[in-house]
């Protein structure tokens, strides 16, 4: 691959994992730009990064995994970004498999973790639910919505920096944004390794945030797939309730009126959101035409 490569690793108290990971990356990719974003670590993470000759970007306090990704992307100069965790879960040997997919025409390749490599049963089930919901909203199959191991073309990834949250849900946001903007995404099966240290993810708190991010991005990029079923449900409920009250009370009630109006307003909001969403597709189409003209 002739394009330049930037490998970006968000890290918070990952000195142990980086001690093993950075030498492997330097040996495998001596010409790549390796950036470690120290997200307010209290251990020797920054010292380990400097000792191994990687580029260090430091946050004065912990701002979140997504904020670290955004800081790294702003500092990176490569044509292709590779994102991976600094805790040792992701094997550098899998990077060529991701890059091969970009050579085949995909704009982003994501490492999809095998079912038996997730940390717990609860996380497995949560990821399955997230994948199913996101697949419906994007009308594309999503194998691993929350995987932080991915390769993407820099020019596309930077377009969505303003959408990325500062927390742990950046993978879900950029995945759905790529899909709904018509940018081809593929999944490469990988096996996650045993992480060094403890996880910073809280299942309940961060799980609810993941869910809200999926809804927000779905509303932004695929609003009618969210609003239309709700509108149909409200209309059907109003129709059924009207049939019930007509048969039992022989009249049209205020509740039926409320349900019918709610269905109408929800549908109209969906249409308005769809018009706003079309601005993102217009930008993506313009950029693709511009790239083809330059080539």
VEXLUM-605946 format. One record per residue (C-alpha): x, y, z; residue in three letters; residue number from 0. Coordinates in nm, 4 decimals. Example, Ala and Ser with C-alpha at 12.3 -4.5 7.8 and 13.67 -1.06 7.14 Angstrom:
BEGIN
@east=1.2300 | north=-0.4500 | up=0.7800 | type=Ala | seq=0
@east=1.3670 | north=-0.1060 | up=0.7140 | type=Ser | seq=1
END
This chain:
BEGIN
@east=0.0000 | north=0.0000 | up=0.0000 | type=Unk | seq=0
@east=0.1541 | north=0.3277 | up=-0.1146 | type=Unk | seq=1
@east=-0.0668 | north=0.5469 | up=0.1043 | type=Unk | seq=2
@east=0.0789 | north=0.6731 | up=0.4321 | type=Unk | seq=3
@east=-0.0419 | north=0.5109 | up=0.7533 | type=Unk | seq=4
@east=-0.1234 | north=0.6564 | up=1.0951 | type=Unk | seq=5
@east=-0.1882 | north=0.4173 | up=1.3851 | type=Unk | seq=6
@east=-0.3854 | north=0.5846 | up=1.6648 | type=Unk | seq=7
@east=-0.4127 | north=0.4360 | up=2.0125 | type=Unk | seq=8
@east=-0.6251 | north=0.5931 | up=2.2886 | type=Unk | seq=9
@east=-0.4781 | north=0.5057 | up=2.6268 | type=Unk | seq=10
@east=-0.5712 | north=0.5600 | up=2.9895 | type=Unk | seq=11
@east=-0.3430 | north=0.3907 | up=3.2398 | type=Unk | seq=12
@east=-0.2253 | north=0.1397 | up=2.9759 | type=Unk | seq=13
@east=0.1463 | north=0.1365 | up=3.0527 | type=Unk | seq=14
@east=0.1552 | north=-0.2436 | up=3.0802 | type=Unk | seq=15
@east=-0.0248 | north=-0.3031 | up=2.7508 | type=Unk | seq=16
@east=0.1729 | north=-0.0386 | up=2.5604 | type=Unk | seq=17
@east=0.5033 | north=-0.1832 | up=2.6801 | type=Unk | seq=18
@east=0.4269 | north=-0.4978 | up=2.4812 | type=Unk | seq=19
@east=0.2262 | north=-0.3436 | up=2.1956 | type=Unk | seq=20
@east=0.4441 | north=-0.0528 | up=2.0838 | type=Unk | seq=21
@east=0.7571 | north=-0.2593 | up=2.0027 | type=Unk | seq=22
@east=0.5429 | north=-0.4912 | up=1.7871 | type=Unk | seq=23
@east=0.3945 | north=-0.1968 | up=1.5984 | type=Unk | seq=24
@east=0.7315 | north=-0.0313 | up=1.5465 | type=Unk | seq=25
@east=0.8809 | north=-0.3540 | up=1.4152 | type=Unk | seq=26
@east=0.5893 | north=-0.4320 | up=1.1828 | type=Unk | seq=27
@east=0.5359 | north=-0.0749 | up=1.0588 | type=Unk | seq=28
@east=0.8609 | north=0.1231 | up=1.0879 | type=Unk | seq=29
@east=0.7390 | north=0.3911 | up=0.8462 | type=Unk | seq=30
@east=0.3971 | north=0.4372 | up=1.0034 | type=Unk | seq=31
@east=0.3064 | north=0.7297 | up=1.2239 | type=Unk | seq=32
@east=0.2194 | north=0.5860 | up=1.5656 | type=Unk | seq=33
@east=0.0206 | north=0.8193 | up=1.7884 | type=Unk | seq=34
@east=-0.0734 | north=0.7428 | up=2.1482 | type=Unk | seq=35
@east=-0.3267 | north=0.9743 | up=2.3105 | type=Unk | seq=36
@east=-0.2752 | north=0.9738 | up=2.6858 | type=Unk | seq=37
@east=-0.6203 | north=1.0444 | up=2.8264 | type=Unk | seq=38
@east=-0.5232 | north=1.1761 | up=3.1688 | type=Unk | seq=39
@east=-0.3357 | north=0.8662 | up=3.2832 | type=Unk | seq=40
@east=-0.2035 | north=0.8485 | up=3.6394 | type=Unk | seq=41
@east=0.0518 | north=0.5747 | up=3.5701 | type=Unk | seq=42
@east=0.3640 | north=0.5754 | up=3.3503 | type=Unk | seq=43
@east=0.1766 | north=0.5635 | up=3.0183 | type=Unk | seq=44
@east=0.3355 | north=0.8847 | up=2.8861 | type=Unk | seq=45
@east=0.6856 | north=0.7688 | up=2.9798 | type=Unk | seq=46
@east=0.6369 | north=0.4330 | up=2.8077 | type=Unk | seq=47
@east=0.5198 | north=0.6063 | up=2.4893 | type=Unk | seq=48
@east=0.8243 | north=0.8348 | up=2.4771 | type=Unk | seq=49
@east=1.0636 | north=0.5507 | up=2.5522 | type=Unk | seq=50
@east=0.9378 | north=0.3573 | up=2.2494 | type=Unk | seq=51
@east=0.9573 | north=0.6525 | up=2.0131 | type=Unk | seq=52
@east=0.5872 | north=0.6986 | up=1.9461 | type=Unk | seq=53
@east=0.4182 | north=1.0372 | up=1.9126 | type=Unk | seq=54
@east=0.2535 | north=1.1415 | up=2.2391 | type=Unk | seq=55
@east=-0.0626 | north=1.3511 | up=2.2618 | type=Unk | seq=56
@east=-0.1657 | north=1.4241 | up=2.6205 | type=Unk | seq=57
@east=-0.4958 | north=1.5305 | up=2.7731 | type=Unk | seq=58
@east=-0.4634 | north=1.7291 | up=3.0978 | type=Unk | seq=59
@east=-0.7463 | north=1.5180 | up=3.2434 | type=Unk | seq=60
@east=-0.9535 | north=1.2211 | up=3.1353 | type=Unk | seq=61
@east=-1.1910 | north=1.3352 | up=2.8586 | type=Unk | seq=62
@east=-1.3069 | north=0.9952 | up=2.7343 | type=Unk | seq=63
@east=-1.2150 | north=0.7378 | up=2.4734 | type=Unk | seq=64
@east=-1.3933 | north=0.9233 | up=2.1942 | type=Unk | seq=65
@east=-1.2190 | north=1.2484 | up=2.2816 | type=Unk | seq=66
@east=-0.8841 | north=1.0657 | up=2.2607 | type=Unk | seq=67
@east=-0.9745 | north=0.9300 | up=1.9174 | type=Unk | seq=68
@east=-1.0629 | north=1.2789 | up=1.7953 | type=Unk | seq=69
@east=-0.7400 | north=1.4258 | up=1.9310 | type=Unk | seq=70
@east=-0.5377 | north=1.1552 | up=1.7585 | type=Unk | seq=71
@east=-0.7227 | north=1.2019 | up=1.4282 | type=Unk | seq=72
@east=-0.6592 | north=1.5769 | up=1.4363 | type=Unk | seq=73
@east=-0.2869 | north=1.5234 | up=1.4928 | type=Unk | seq=74
@east=-0.2453 | north=1.2392 | up=1.2422 | type=Unk | seq=75
@east=-0.1044 | north=1.3091 | up=0.8958 | type=Unk | seq=76
@east=-0.1552 | north=0.9704 | up=0.7260 | type=Unk | seq=77
@east=-0.3904 | north=0.8928 | up=0.4393 | type=Unk | seq=78
@east=-0.5236 | north=0.5908 | up=0.6289 | type=Unk | seq=79
@east=-0.6068 | north=0.5723 | up=0.9980 | type=Unk | seq=80
@east=-0.5810 | north=0.2505 | up=1.1973 | type=Unk | seq=81
@east=-0.7452 | north=0.2621 | up=1.5397 | type=Unk | seq=82
@east=-0.6720 | north=0.0023 | up=1.8051 | type=Unk | seq=83
@east=-0.6825 | north=-0.0194 | up=2.1836 | type=Unk | seq=84
@east=-0.3684 | north=0.0196 | up=2.3883 | type=Unk | seq=85
@east=-0.4546 | north=-0.2634 | up=2.6288 | type=Unk | seq=86
@east=-0.3232 | north=-0.5458 | up=2.4111 | type=Unk | seq=87
@east=-0.6610 | north=-0.6848 | up=2.3007 | type=Unk | seq=88
@east=-0.5909 | north=-0.6206 | up=1.9327 | type=Unk | seq=89
@east=-0.3217 | north=-0.8142 | up=1.7493 | type=Unk | seq=90
@east=-0.1019 | north=-0.6050 | up=1.5135 | type=Unk | seq=91
@east=-0.0876 | north=-0.9102 | up=1.2856 | type=Unk | seq=92
@east=-0.4521 | north=-0.8401 | up=1.1946 | type=Unk | seq=93
@east=-0.3761 | north=-0.4930 | up=1.0588 | type=Unk | seq=94
@east=-0.2765 | north=-0.6162 | up=0.7076 | type=Unk | seq=95
@east=-0.6117 | north=-0.7954 | up=0.6825 | type=Unk | seq=96
@east=-0.7913 | north=-0.4655 | up=0.7416 | type=Unk | seq=97
@east=-0.5722 | north=-0.2764 | up=0.4954 | type=Unk | seq=98
@east=-0.6332 | north=-0.5391 | up=0.2286 | type=Unk | seq=99
@east=-1.0041 | north=-0.4555 | up=0.2391 | type=Unk | seq=100
@east=-0.9304 | north=-0.0875 | up=0.1750 | type=Unk | seq=101
@east=-0.7321 | north=-0.1905 | up=-0.1323 | type=Unk | seq=102
@east=-1.0425 | north=-0.3778 | up=-0.2513 | type=Unk | seq=103
@east=-1.2489 | north=-0.0578 | up=-0.2457 | type=Unk | seq=104
@east=-1.3918 | north=-0.0423 | up=0.1051 | type=Unk | seq=105
@east=-1.3632 | north=0.2898 | up=0.2875 | type=Unk | seq=106
@east=-1.3555 | north=0.1336 | up=0.6341 | type=Unk | seq=107
@east=-1.2701 | north=-0.2157 | up=0.7579 | type=Unk | seq=108
@east=-1.3693 | north=-0.3192 | up=1.1102 | type=Unk | seq=109
@east=-1.2312 | north=-0.6056 | up=1.3149 | type=Unk | seq=110
@east=-1.5339 | north=-0.8106 | up=1.4241 | type=Unk | seq=111
@east=-1.4643 | north=-1.0005 | up=1.7440 | type=Unk | seq=112
@east=-1.5599 | north=-1.3654 | up=1.7644 | type=Unk | seq=113
@east=-1.8572 | north=-1.4418 | up=1.9928 | type=Unk | seq=114
@east=-1.6460 | north=-1.6291 | up=2.2475 | type=Unk | seq=115
@east=-1.3878 | north=-1.3512 | up=2.2854 | type=Unk | seq=116
@east=-1.6195 | north=-1.1000 | up=2.4573 | type=Unk | seq=117
@east=-1.5504 | north=-1.0405 | up=2.8246 | type=Unk | seq=118
@east=-1.8820 | north=-1.1560 | up=2.9722 | type=Unk | seq=119
@east=-2.2208 | north=-1.3001 | up=2.8840 | type=Unk | seq=120
@east=-2.3847 | north=-0.9649 | up=2.9603 | type=Unk | seq=121
@east=-2.1569 | north=-0.7836 | up=2.7178 | type=Unk | seq=122
@east=-2.2151 | north=-1.0493 | up=2.4527 | type=Unk | seq=123
@east=-2.5917 | north=-1.0068 | up=2.4753 | type=Unk | seq=124
@east=-2.5665 | north=-0.6275 | up=2.4826 | type=Unk | seq=125
@east=-2.3498 | north=-0.6252 | up=2.1699 | type=Unk | seq=126
@east=-2.5925 | north=-0.8590 | up=1.9938 | type=Unk | seq=127
@east=-2.8810 | north=-0.6202 | up=2.0703 | type=Unk | seq=128
@east=-2.6793 | north=-0.3177 | up=1.9556 | type=Unk | seq=129
@east=-2.5797 | north=-0.4941 | up=1.6328 | type=Unk | seq=130
@east=-2.9401 | north=-0.5893 | up=1.5551 | type=Unk | seq=131
@east=-3.0780 | north=-0.2413 | up=1.6192 | type=Unk | seq=132
@east=-2.8013 | north=-0.0688 | up=1.4249 | type=Unk | seq=133
@east=-2.8423 | north=-0.3140 | up=1.1357 | type=Unk | seq=134
@east=-3.2093 | north=-0.2204 | up=1.1122 | type=Unk | seq=135
@east=-3.1427 | north=0.1557 | up=1.1241 | type=Unk | seq=136
@east=-2.8703 | north=0.1423 | up=0.8593 | type=Unk | seq=137
@east=-3.0282 | north=-0.1320 | up=0.6429 | type=Unk | seq=138
@east=-2.6884 | north=-0.3052 | up=0.6455 | type=Unk | seq=139
@east=-2.5607 | north=-0.6006 | up=0.8408 | type=Unk | seq=140
@east=-2.3381 | north=-0.4889 | up=1.1291 | type=Unk | seq=141
@east=-2.1315 | north=-0.7681 | up=1.2851 | type=Unk | seq=142
@east=-1.9612 | north=-0.5743 | up=1.5655 | type=Unk | seq=143
@east=-2.0882 | north=-0.2239 | up=1.6330 | type=Unk | seq=144
@east=-1.8597 | north=-0.1492 | up=1.9292 | type=Unk | seq=145
@east=-1.5266 | north=-0.2789 | up=1.8018 | type=Unk | seq=146
@east=-1.2502 | north=-0.0211 | up=1.8427 | type=Unk | seq=147
@east=-1.0184 | north=-0.1994 | up=1.5983 | type=Unk | seq=148
@east=-1.0661 | north=-0.0531 | up=1.2512 | type=Unk | seq=149
@east=-0.8954 | north=0.1016 | up=0.9494 | type=Unk | seq=150
@east=-1.0505 | north=0.3926 | up=0.7592 | type=Unk | seq=151
@east=-0.9539 | north=0.6473 | up=0.4991 | type=Unk | seq=152
@east=-0.8627 | north=0.9693 | up=0.6750 | type=Unk | seq=153
@east=-1.0549 | north=1.2020 | up=0.4426 | type=Unk | seq=154
@east=-1.3818 | north=1.0260 | up=0.5242 | type=Unk | seq=155
@east=-1.3210 | north=0.9745 | up=0.8952 | type=Unk | seq=156
@east=-1.2437 | north=1.3428 | up=0.9549 | type=Unk | seq=157
@east=-1.5837 | north=1.4362 | up=0.8082 | type=Unk | seq=158
@east=-1.7575 | north=1.2780 | up=1.1061 | type=Unk | seq=159
@east=-1.5376 | north=1.4068 | up=1.3893 | type=Unk | seq=160
@east=-1.8062 | north=1.6529 | up=1.4965 | type=Unk | seq=161
@east=-2.0494 | north=1.3633 | up=1.5427 | type=Unk | seq=162
@east=-1.8260 | north=1.1497 | up=1.7612 | type=Unk | seq=163
@east=-1.9102 | north=1.1572 | up=2.1337 | type=Unk | seq=164
@east=-1.6360 | north=1.1898 | up=2.3918 | type=Unk | seq=165
@east=-1.7242 | north=0.8606 | up=2.5605 | type=Unk | seq=166
@east=-1.6822 | north=0.4958 | up=2.4647 | type=Unk | seq=167
@east=-1.9404 | north=0.4928 | up=2.1857 | type=Unk | seq=168
@east=-1.7301 | north=0.6438 | up=1.9074 | type=Unk | seq=169
@east=-1.7157 | north=0.3099 | up=1.7150 | type=Unk | seq=170
@east=-2.0948 | north=0.2888 | up=1.6892 | type=Unk | seq=171
@east=-2.1223 | north=0.6512 | up=1.5785 | type=Unk | seq=172
@east=-1.8666 | north=0.6382 | up=1.2976 | type=Unk | seq=173
@east=-1.9888 | north=0.2965 | up=1.1791 | type=Unk | seq=174
@east=-2.3466 | north=0.4154 | up=1.1367 | type=Unk | seq=175
@east=-2.2316 | north=0.7437 | up=0.9840 | type=Unk | seq=176
@east=-2.0246 | north=0.5593 | up=0.7211 | type=Unk | seq=177
@east=-2.3094 | north=0.3244 | up=0.6330 | type=Unk | seq=178
@east=-2.5767 | north=0.5925 | up=0.6074 | type=Unk | seq=179
@east=-2.3476 | north=0.8164 | up=0.3988 | type=Unk | seq=180
@east=-2.3120 | north=0.5431 | up=0.1384 | type=Unk | seq=181
@east=-1.9496 | north=0.4617 | up=0.2201 | type=Unk | seq=182
@east=-1.8733 | north=0.0874 | up=0.1897 | type=Unk | seq=183
@east=-1.7804 | north=-0.0850 | up=0.5154 | type=Unk | seq=184
@east=-1.6707 | north=-0.4453 | up=0.5672 | type=Unk | seq=185
@east=-1.6050 | north=-0.6668 | up=0.8676 | type=Unk | seq=186
@east=-1.2986 | north=-0.8846 | up=0.9165 | type=Unk | seq=187
@east=-1.3270 | north=-1.1664 | up=1.1749 | type=Unk | seq=188
@east=-1.0679 | north=-1.1379 | up=1.4532 | type=Unk | seq=189
@east=-1.0047 | north=-1.2861 | up=1.7942 | type=Unk | seq=190
@east=-0.9624 | north=-1.0414 | up=2.0793 | type=Unk | seq=191
@east=-0.6699 | north=-1.1186 | up=2.3085 | type=Unk | seq=192
@east=-0.6660 | north=-1.1006 | up=2.6882 | type=Unk | seq=193
@east=-0.6395 | north=-0.7346 | up=2.7864 | type=Unk | seq=194
@east=-0.3716 | north=-0.6004 | up=3.0199 | type=Unk | seq=195
@east=-0.5293 | north=-0.4359 | up=3.3254 | type=Unk | seq=196
@east=-0.8978 | north=-0.3769 | up=3.3965 | type=Unk | seq=197
@east=-1.1684 | north=-0.2443 | up=3.1660 | type=Unk | seq=198
@east=-1.2870 | north=0.1151 | up=3.2015 | type=Unk | seq=199
@east=-1.6313 | north=0.0359 | up=3.0583 | type=Unk | seq=200
@east=-1.9295 | north=0.0216 | up=3.2953 | type=Unk | seq=201
@east=-2.1930 | north=-0.2094 | up=3.1521 | type=Unk | seq=202
@east=-2.5087 | north=-0.0337 | up=3.2734 | type=Unk | seq=203
@east=-2.4033 | north=0.3310 | up=3.2497 | type=Unk | seq=204
@east=-2.2106 | north=0.3051 | up=2.9233 | type=Unk | seq=205
@east=-2.4623 | north=0.0577 | up=2.7806 | type=Unk | seq=206
@east=-2.7424 | north=0.3142 | up=2.8124 | type=Unk | seq=207
@east=-2.5203 | north=0.5723 | up=2.6447 | type=Unk | seq=208
@east=-2.4496 | north=0.3304 | up=2.3583 | type=Unk | seq=209
@east=-2.8236 | north=0.2864 | up=2.3107 | type=Unk | seq=210
@east=-2.8890 | north=0.6619 | up=2.3058 | type=Unk | seq=211
@east=-2.6064 | north=0.7176 | up=2.0566 | type=Unk | seq=212
@east=-2.7571 | north=0.4568 | up=1.8225 | type=Unk | seq=213
@east=-3.0945 | north=0.6332 | up=1.8413 | type=Unk | seq=214
@east=-2.9383 | north=0.9765 | up=1.7835 | type=Unk | seq=215
@east=-2.7296 | north=0.8678 | up=1.4863 | type=Unk | seq=216
@east=-3.0211 | north=0.6692 | up=1.3463 | type=Unk | seq=217
@east=-3.2358 | north=0.9824 | up=1.3722 | type=Unk | seq=218
@east=-2.9677 | north=1.1870 | up=1.1998 | type=Unk | seq=219
@east=-2.8858 | north=0.9507 | up=0.9136 | type=Unk | seq=220
@east=-3.1966 | north=0.7296 | up=0.8788 | type=Unk | seq=221
@east=-3.4885 | north=0.9127 | up=1.0421 | type=Unk | seq=222
@east=-3.7783 | north=0.7487 | up=0.8572 | type=Unk | seq=223
@east=-3.6674 | north=0.4013 | up=0.9646 | type=Unk | seq=224
@east=-3.7147 | north=0.5270 | up=1.3211 | type=Unk | seq=225
@east=-4.0153 | north=0.7613 | up=1.2941 | type=Unk | seq=226
@east=-4.2264 | north=0.5644 | up=1.0450 | type=Unk | seq=227
@east=-4.2713 | north=0.2505 | up=1.2642 | type=Unk | seq=228
@east=-4.3606 | north=0.4738 | up=1.5608 | type=Unk | seq=229
@east=-4.6129 | north=0.6622 | up=1.3473 | type=Unk | seq=230
@east=-4.7657 | north=0.3361 | up=1.2232 | type=Unk | seq=231
@east=-4.7852 | north=0.2035 | up=1.5803 | type=Unk | seq=232
@east=-4.9627 | north=0.5191 | up=1.7009 | type=Unk | seq=233
@east=-5.2056 | north=0.5147 | up=1.4068 | type=Unk | seq=234
@east=-5.2825 | north=0.1456 | up=1.4566 | type=Unk | seq=235
@east=-5.3378 | north=0.2016 | up=1.8280 | type=Unk | seq=236
@east=-5.5736 | north=0.4892 | up=1.7522 | type=Unk | seq=237
@east=-5.7634 | north=0.2810 | up=1.4982 | type=Unk | seq=238
@east=-5.7993 | north=-0.0134 | up=1.7353 | type=Unk | seq=239
@east=-5.9066 | north=0.2113 | up=2.0207 | type=Unk | seq=240
@east=-6.1627 | north=0.3833 | up=1.7984 | type=Unk | seq=241
@east=-6.3041 | north=0.0461 | up=1.6919 | type=Unk | seq=242
@east=-6.3304 | north=-0.0542 | up=2.0576 | type=Unk | seq=243
@east=-6.5026 | north=0.2669 | up=2.1693 | type=Unk | seq=244
@east=-6.7358 | north=0.2637 | up=1.8670 | type=Unk | seq=245
@east=-6.8521 | north=-0.0883 | up=1.9468 | type=Unk | seq=246
@east=-6.8858 | north=-0.0283 | up=2.3213 | type=Unk | seq=247
@east=-6.9723 | north=0.3434 | up=2.3535 | type=Unk | seq=248
@east=-7.0827 | north=0.4271 | up=1.9973 | type=Unk | seq=249
@east=-6.8633 | north=0.7373 | up=1.9824 | type=Unk | seq=250
@east=-6.5283 | north=0.8755 | up=1.8763 | type=Unk | seq=251
@east=-6.3219 | north=0.9594 | up=2.1878 | type=Unk | seq=252
@east=-6.0562 | north=1.2217 | up=2.2613 | type=Unk | seq=253
@east=-5.7975 | north=0.9474 | up=2.3103 | type=Unk | seq=254
@east=-5.8454 | north=0.8257 | up=1.9540 | type=Unk | seq=255
@east=-5.8047 | north=1.1834 | up=1.8320 | type=Unk | seq=256
@east=-5.4845 | north=1.2202 | up=2.0319 | type=Unk | seq=257
@east=-5.3407 | north=0.8965 | up=1.8919 | type=Unk | seq=258
@east=-5.4262 | north=0.9895 | up=1.5310 | type=Unk | seq=259
@east=-5.2742 | north=1.3374 | up=1.5693 | type=Unk | seq=260
@east=-4.9639 | north=1.1917 | up=1.7361 | type=Unk | seq=261
@east=-4.9217 | north=0.9539 | up=1.4424 | type=Unk | seq=262
@east=-4.9542 | north=1.2429 | up=1.1965 | type=Unk | seq=263
@east=-4.7092 | north=1.4690 | up=1.3819 | type=Unk | seq=264
@east=-4.4564 | north=1.1872 | up=1.4187 | type=Unk | seq=265
@east=-4.4768 | north=1.1167 | up=1.0462 | type=Unk | seq=266
@east=-4.4292 | north=1.4857 | up=0.9597 | type=Unk | seq=267
@east=-4.1307 | north=1.5115 | up=1.1954 | type=Unk | seq=268
@east=-3.9809 | north=1.2092 | up=1.0206 | type=Unk | seq=269
@east=-4.0210 | north=1.3757 | up=0.6800 | type=Unk | seq=270
@east=-3.8563 | north=1.6938 | up=0.8065 | type=Unk | seq=271
@east=-3.5705 | north=1.4964 | up=0.9602 | type=Unk | seq=272
@east=-3.5281 | north=1.3064 | up=0.6318 | type=Unk | seq=273
@east=-3.4877 | north=1.6363 | up=0.4435 | type=Unk | seq=274
@east=-3.2209 | north=1.7510 | up=0.6899 | type=Unk | seq=275
@east=-3.0501 | north=1.4133 | up=0.6646 | type=Unk | seq=276
@east=-3.0290 | north=1.4460 | up=0.2843 | type=Unk | seq=277
@east=-2.7707 | north=1.7224 | up=0.3300 | type=Unk | seq=278
@east=-2.5230 | north=1.4602 | up=0.4529 | type=Unk | seq=279
@east=-2.5770 | north=1.2429 | up=0.1459 | type=Unk | seq=280
@east=-2.5334 | north=1.5447 | up=-0.0816 | type=Unk | seq=281
@east=-2.1967 | north=1.6175 | up=0.0805 | type=Unk | seq=282
@east=-2.0855 | north=1.2553 | up=0.0448 | type=Unk | seq=283
@east=-2.1852 | north=1.2457 | up=-0.3251 | type=Unk | seq=284
@east=-2.0017 | north=1.5720 | up=-0.3940 | type=Unk | seq=285
@east=-1.6876 | north=1.4426 | up=-0.2243 | type=Unk | seq=286
@east=-1.6929 | north=1.1152 | up=-0.4222 | type=Unk | seq=287
@east=-1.7250 | north=1.3061 | up=-0.7503 | type=Unk | seq=288
@east=-1.4383 | north=1.5332 | up=-0.6487 | type=Unk | seq=289
@east=-1.2127 | north=1.2385 | up=-0.5632 | type=Unk | seq=290
@east=-1.2899 | north=1.0701 | up=-0.8969 | type=Unk | seq=291
@east=-1.2110 | north=1.3934 | up=-1.0829 | type=Unk | seq=292
@east=-0.8746 | north=1.4223 | up=-0.9020 | type=Unk | seq=293
@east=-0.7885 | north=1.0609 | up=-0.9867 | type=Unk | seq=294
END
